[in-house]
Amino acid sequence: MYTHTLTELARALKARKISSEELTCTYLARIERFNPELNAFVTVLREPTLAEARAADARLAKGDAGALAGVPIAHKDIFCTAGVKTSCGSKMLDNFVAPYDAHIVTRLKQAGSVLLGKTNMDEFAMGSSNETSYYGPVKNPWDRTRVPGGSSGGSAAAVAARLAPAATGTDTGGSIRQPAALTGLTGIKPTYGRVSRYGMIAFASSLDQAGVITYTAEDAALLLNVIAGFDARDSTSMDRPVPDYTATLQQPLKGLRIGVPAEFFDAGLDAGVGQAVQAALSIYKKLGARVQEISLPNFSLSVPTYYVVAPAEASSNLSRFDGVRYGHRCESPVDLMDLYTRSRGEGFGAEVKRRIMTGTYVLSAGYYDAYYLKAQKTRALIRRDFLEAFRSVDLIMGPTTPTPAFKLGEKTEDPVTMYLNDIYANGVNLAGLPGLSVPMGFVDGLPVGLQIIGNYFDEARMLAAAHQYQRETDWHRHIPKGFE
Amino acid sequence: MALTPAEVRTIARLARLAIGEQDIPHYARNLSRILEFVAQLDRADTRDIAPMAHPLDMAQRLREDVVTETDQRDVFQQNAPQVQAGLYIVPKIIE
């Protein structure tokens, strides 16, 4: 059962070929068996999950069930789940029980899905390897000595190991696409404003967006149908209609104009990854697409711009964790300043502190213009490049990451080396565009991903392109050894 | 842009973060490395470029002035480290 896609499982449940209870038990048993070594889940619910599954079966029997009736899924632990611990991978929130559900949690619940548990993540979504989590690193199911990527590393590892048929994620600078690529999965970060962020713990508010990690583009379309759309509780939520993303998956690719940025193929790209991109592009040519080289002249500015903008916003967002209303509080504070500084000093890990301090510095008097204002201008240049490119192409394609999954501990010493792992991802968030990663093969036995970048609100076209590629290839069907 | 230990202590104080004295050199090194890296933005020509704060050109919505949230103080305070009579307790700030 667990080797099927989300779409297949939803269909089998509707046809009453399987019950939600047996399906859910299958996944819970797999979690019990494999999670101790993978560390993909930080909270597993079991009894409440089984109760939800039985309730879903009752609704399915009556025939009044939603699109995802009885389908078990996992949520990244950044999404608030009412009555369930929501830690954001941090000691700061180790004792936090969310008082309400995030918007996408509500939507997925309404569609009938069953919550298996909460997945591990880099602390406050700050990381590209899932090594900054307070709960320890997540292992990559393809090679347990390697990272699964981050920050949605627990979600990616859980889905790759078939511990859940799909999981939610968030992407501020690549945190859905990069782990999806490094674990052989499909991951989509929708357009900024497409999915409500209500109840999603904020990292960098002008960049954060919620999305999903799945086996196929078809699965992603099914979930996006449920989670996308206007929500008055998020002031950045866009009030515009949501198309049926599953309806346009077959739209022919003949005449599709694909732009490939020359800058993505410089010295930093692993040769094997580069070859995999070329092989993927040749499939698109076969499907009738026209592939042309384009240029994003300010591409090299994206990572440095990101590491001014994101920490600046993080330093502001994370000021809410003060040890007063919720979260970690230090023992016996002598005064208010001591309460703030020690609670925060103890509650946050090293990477989070680094980013808060970077953000504090670039926003401080005397440095604001040189760093923050400058980065806002280079951000405008990065967006302009993308808009210029989309005048002559429909989609942009390239690698999701420069290399396959790296070893645990390999990049923890130097923060900048870690940051550069998201070199192809950061610009997409800075521009607010949608991005998707699909499995495009293996390099040294490790999965690698093709990144598909679309114009604003053009998720349907990206999903169609990904879906038709997946009909021509079987990379998304591979299961890591030991998890078959 | 190399930060001195004194500068790191100042930033930590501004950010309300207690950093152990033994960790200061480590943060000075890491933060200097990050600032050196982002300093390459200096070389970009941004004359006549308007700063971009947000990806989408959208205005804040207005809504009817009606109650949309009910009082949930008791629920929210279940997560508080210390409360008394519905109030959040902090160390004394006024003698």
Interface residues (C-beta under 8 A of the other chain):
Chain A: N95 F96 V97 P99 Y192 G193 S206 L207 A232 S235 T236 M238 D239 N298 S300 L301 V303 P304 T305 Y307 V308 S315 S319 D322 G323 V324 R325 Y326 G327 H328 R329 P333 V334 D335 L336 M337 D338 L339 Y340 T341 R342 R344 G345 E346 F348 K353 R354 I356 M357 T358 G359 T360 Y361 V362 S364 A370 Y371 L373 K374 A375 Q376 K377 T378 R379 A380 L381 R383 D414 P415 V416 Y419 L430 A431 G432 L433 Y456
Chain B: V8 I11 A12 R13 L14 A15 R16 L17 A18 I19 G20 Y27 N30 L31 R33 I34 L35 F37 V38 A39 Q40 L41 D42 A44 T46 I49 A50 P51 M52 A53 H54 P55 L56 M58 Q60 R61 R63 Q72 V75 F76 Q78 N79 A80 P81 Q82 Y88 V90 P91 K92 I93
